[in-house]
Amino acid sequence: MKRLIILLVLFTIAGLPSAQAQQDFKFGFEASPFISWMKTDKKPVKSDGANLGFQIVMNGEFYIQDRYALKGGLGISFNNGGRLLHTEGGAIFPDSDLSMPSLHDPLPPNTSVKYKLQYVEIPLAFRMRTQEFGYIRYFAELPMLVFGINTQARADLGVANGENEDISKDTPVFNLSWGLGAGAEYALTSTTSLVGGLFYQQGIADVTSDSTPDQSKAVLKRLILRMGVMF
């Protein structure tokens, strides 16, 4: 019996990750406000304002060395988008289930539409950080890719009775962005730190699909004030 207990203890110790292995992986959470806006490639549709949004992300960091890590996560972002001014008007949301039949009529020229998009996101990044200065390390993340899945798409159409309309059938399901950012982490303990930084994201994929004559491509841009804690 004693030998069995000793063997079980030895197997348990062998199965536990070493202190170095625990240091190689960190996880944490972020709750970050951001400003988003939309940029188009055609002059008849122009950027006309920004949205204030919020995102929550769960992150994991795998350190290749003390100063370099691969980073991944899973999160959700609320109220992405902004305003687009459709100078020529047109049938912008022909396939969506709008609340009134009259809203399917072509919108008049110079209509400003506010887009409100929600995404489940998977961010991936390469993370570099400095040596520790007291309790502080500085870091940068470059490159950064963010894969998004649209879970809600609404819009204020800029006309009477056209508030908070469901435009999901005229909104692509997937989004892709690249980005970069930098910031600092403050060590609270040997394993826990506060994280803060400023990040920029630039969309690659079109986040709108309309039947207006110009067939413009609109990409999403974000400026994020990242705040979080890592363990």
PLY file of the C-alpha trace (Angstrom):
ply
format ascii 1.0
element vertex 231
property float x
property float y
property float z
element edge 230
property int vertex1
property int vertex2
end_header
0.00 0.00 0.00
2.80 2.45 0.88
4.50 1.69 -2.44
1.23 2.33 -4.26
0.81 5.68 -2.49
4.39 6.64 -3.33
3.87 5.72 -6.98
0.65 7.74 -7.15
2.40 10.75 -5.62
5.28 10.44 -8.11
2.90 10.17 -11.07
0.93 13.18 -9.82
4.09 15.28 -9.47
5.28 14.20 -12.90
1.92 15.15 -14.40
1.92 18.66 -12.98
3.24 21.40 -15.28
6.56 22.83 -14.22
6.89 26.42 -13.04
8.58 27.25 -16.35
5.71 25.70 -18.31
3.18 27.73 -16.33
5.14 30.88 -17.15
5.04 29.99 -20.86
1.26 30.40 -20.98
-0.88 33.25 -19.67
-4.58 33.97 -19.99
-6.72 36.96 -19.20
-9.67 39.18 -19.99
-10.14 42.57 -21.63
-13.02 45.04 -21.48
-12.28 47.85 -23.90
-14.14 50.84 -25.34
-13.55 51.80 -28.97
-14.49 54.28 -31.66
-15.46 52.81 -35.04
-16.19 54.33 -38.41
-16.63 53.15 -42.00
-14.62 54.02 -45.09
-15.84 53.46 -48.65
-14.12 53.23 -52.02
-16.73 55.24 -53.98
-17.41 58.99 -53.73
-21.25 58.75 -53.81
-21.09 57.00 -50.40
-19.13 58.93 -47.78
-18.19 58.46 -44.15
-20.52 60.65 -42.08
-19.85 59.84 -38.41
-18.55 57.33 -35.87
-19.97 54.93 -33.27
-18.86 54.45 -29.70
-18.64 50.72 -29.02
-17.41 48.19 -26.48
-15.73 44.80 -26.66
-15.06 41.93 -24.24
-12.27 39.47 -25.05
-10.78 36.38 -23.40
-7.11 36.02 -24.36
-4.37 33.41 -24.19
-0.66 34.10 -24.68
1.88 31.36 -25.42
5.43 32.62 -24.87
8.05 31.30 -27.27
10.61 33.19 -25.20
10.28 35.58 -22.29
9.77 38.53 -24.64
7.90 36.96 -27.57
4.48 35.33 -27.65
1.76 34.07 -29.95
-1.62 35.43 -28.89
-5.16 34.25 -29.57
-8.57 34.92 -28.13
-12.34 34.89 -28.36
-14.53 37.93 -27.84
-17.60 39.90 -28.77
-17.81 43.51 -29.92
-20.88 45.71 -29.74
-22.04 48.72 -31.81
-19.46 48.60 -34.58
-20.09 50.75 -37.61
-20.78 54.42 -38.06
-22.70 56.64 -40.47
-22.55 56.53 -44.26
-23.97 59.36 -46.36
-25.60 57.97 -49.52
-25.52 61.05 -51.75
-27.42 59.33 -54.57
-29.83 57.35 -52.37
-31.13 54.07 -53.76
-32.32 50.65 -52.61
-29.75 50.05 -49.88
-31.37 47.11 -48.03
-33.58 45.29 -50.57
-33.41 41.83 -48.97
-33.81 42.73 -45.29
-36.98 42.31 -43.25
-37.70 45.98 -42.63
-40.57 46.94 -40.32
-42.65 48.77 -42.95
-43.12 48.11 -46.70
-42.45 51.77 -47.48
-38.90 51.41 -46.12
-38.08 49.16 -49.09
-38.57 52.13 -51.42
-35.32 53.69 -52.69
-33.95 56.08 -50.11
-33.76 59.74 -51.19
-30.43 61.36 -52.08
-28.20 62.55 -49.20
-29.61 60.01 -46.73
-27.32 59.34 -43.76
-27.59 55.75 -42.53
-26.22 54.71 -39.15
-24.92 51.11 -39.06
-24.85 49.16 -35.75
-23.05 45.83 -36.10
-22.19 43.14 -33.56
-19.48 40.50 -34.05
-18.08 37.42 -32.38
-14.35 37.80 -32.97
-11.21 35.66 -33.00
-8.07 37.83 -32.70
-4.62 36.44 -33.51
-1.38 38.36 -32.98
2.37 38.23 -32.49
3.32 39.94 -29.21
6.66 41.49 -28.32
7.52 42.99 -24.95
10.48 44.64 -23.28
12.35 43.56 -20.20
10.81 44.60 -16.90
11.51 48.12 -15.66
10.52 48.01 -12.03
6.96 46.68 -12.26
6.35 47.75 -15.88
6.89 46.13 -19.25
6.09 47.77 -22.59
4.70 45.73 -25.47
3.66 45.86 -29.10
1.41 43.56 -31.13
2.20 43.31 -34.83
0.84 41.82 -36.99
-2.69 41.32 -35.67
-5.53 39.63 -37.55
-9.16 39.63 -36.40
-11.74 37.23 -37.84
-15.32 38.34 -37.19
-18.72 36.62 -37.44
-21.68 38.95 -37.62
-24.33 38.11 -35.01
-26.49 41.23 -35.28
-26.88 43.98 -37.87
-29.16 46.96 -37.39
-29.41 50.42 -38.90
-31.11 53.77 -38.49
-32.18 54.57 -42.05
-32.35 58.33 -41.68
-36.05 58.46 -42.65
-39.29 58.46 -40.65
-40.05 55.18 -38.84
-36.73 53.71 -39.92
-35.00 53.35 -36.56
-33.11 50.24 -35.45
-34.08 48.19 -38.51
-32.82 44.63 -38.96
-30.44 44.61 -41.97
-28.84 41.20 -41.38
-29.89 39.87 -44.80
-27.97 42.69 -46.46
-24.89 42.34 -44.25
-22.06 39.85 -44.92
-21.63 37.20 -42.24
-17.83 37.33 -42.11
-15.41 40.16 -41.54
-11.61 40.30 -41.57
-9.35 43.04 -40.21
-5.66 43.62 -39.63
-4.22 45.85 -36.96
-1.43 46.86 -34.64
-1.03 48.40 -31.22
1.19 49.07 -28.26
0.89 49.55 -24.52
2.18 48.59 -21.10
1.59 45.92 -18.48
1.95 46.57 -14.75
2.84 43.61 -12.51
0.58 43.26 -9.48
2.17 39.95 -8.46
4.65 37.55 -10.01
1.86 36.05 -12.13
-0.80 38.79 -12.44
-0.58 42.07 -14.35
-2.80 44.91 -15.52
-2.68 45.67 -19.25
-3.47 48.87 -21.12
-2.80 50.09 -24.65
-3.99 51.81 -27.80
-4.80 49.73 -30.90
-5.85 50.43 -34.48
-7.79 48.02 -36.71
-8.36 48.34 -40.45
-10.99 46.25 -42.21
-10.18 44.17 -45.28
-13.60 42.71 -46.11
-16.71 44.63 -47.16
-19.18 44.89 -44.26
-22.11 46.06 -46.41
-23.90 44.65 -49.43
-26.26 46.99 -51.24
-27.87 47.24 -54.67
-27.22 50.92 -55.25
-25.73 51.71 -58.68
-22.29 52.50 -57.26
-21.87 49.10 -55.52
-19.47 50.64 -53.00
-17.25 48.66 -50.68
-17.30 49.78 -47.04
-14.67 48.62 -44.56
-14.74 48.96 -40.79
-12.07 50.86 -38.86
-11.59 50.96 -35.08
-9.48 52.80 -32.53
-9.47 50.74 -29.31
-8.47 51.68 -25.77
-7.53 48.23 -24.52
-7.85 47.50 -20.77
-7.47 44.11 -19.13
-5.82 41.75 -16.70
-3.55 38.78 -17.38
-2.86 35.82 -15.09
0 1
1 2
2 3
3 4
4 5
5 6
6 7
7 8
8 9
9 10
10 11
11 12
12 13
13 14
14 15
15 16
16 17
17 18
18 19
19 20
20 21
21 22
22 23
23 24
24 25
25 26
26 27
27 28
28 29
29 30
30 31
31 32
32 33
33 34
34 35
35 36
36 37
37 38
38 39
39 40
40 41
41 42
42 43
43 44
44 45
45 46
46 47
47 48
48 49
49 50
50 51
51 52
52 53
53 54
54 55
55 56
56 57
57 58
58 59
59 60
60 61
61 62
62 63
63 64
64 65
65 66
66 67
67 68
68 69
69 70
70 71
71 72
72 73
73 74
74 75
75 76
76 77
77 78
78 79
79 80
80 81
81 82
82 83
83 84
84 85
85 86
86 87
87 88
88 89
89 90
90 91
91 92
92 93
93 94
94 95
95 96
96 97
97 98
98 99
99 100
100 101
101 102
102 103
103 104
104 105
105 106
106 107
107 108
108 109
109 110
110 111
111 112
112 113
113 114
114 115
115 116
116 117
117 118
118 119
119 120
120 121
121 122
122 123
123 124
124 125
125 126
126 127
127 128
128 129
129 130
130 131
131 132
132 133
133 134
134 135
135 136
136 137
137 138
138 139
139 140
140 141
141 142
142 143
143 144
144 145
145 146
146 147
147 148
148 149
149 150
150 151
151 152
152 153
153 154
154 155
155 156
156 157
157 158
158 159
159 160
160 161
161 162
162 163
163 164
164 165
165 166
166 167
167 168
168 169
169 170
170 171
171 172
172 173
173 174
174 175
175 176
176 177
177 178
178 179
179 180
180 181
181 182
182 183
183 184
184 185
185 186
186 187
187 188
188 189
189 190
190 191
191 192
192 193
193 194
194 195
195 196
196 197
197 198
198 199
199 200
200 201
201 202
202 203
203 204
204 205
205 206
206 207
207 208
208 209
209 210
210 211
211 212
212 213
213 214
214 215
215 216
216 217
217 218
218 219
219 220
220 221
221 222
222 223
223 224
224 225
225 226
226 227
227 228
228 229
229 230
